[in-house]
Amino acid sequence: MSTEKTNGASKGQEHYIKSAKQPIEVMQVLMSKVAFLGFLRGNVIKYSMRAGFKDDASKDINKRNQYAYWYDLALAGKMIDPIK
């Protein structure tokens, strides 16, 4: 689904890094695989469609790529580690 891979980190988002677990990790554990994939795919669609309308387009494209990367990991049955 993704066109560009990132490392999955939320660097520069100190409000997430301070937590023992990031929200994406908790959601992956608590949600069913189908629900979690739907959440990730929905964010790919959201950030694709709003690119350039809310913030600088590159910010939304980077977010889209991040969710697409996580989607690929989750689809393959891998756990997301956003700190790596």
ABEGO torsion letter per residue (X at the ends): XBABBBAGBABGBAAAAABABBAAAAAAAABBAAAAAAAAAAAAAAAAAABGAABBAAAAAAAAAAAAAAAAAAAAGBBBBAAX
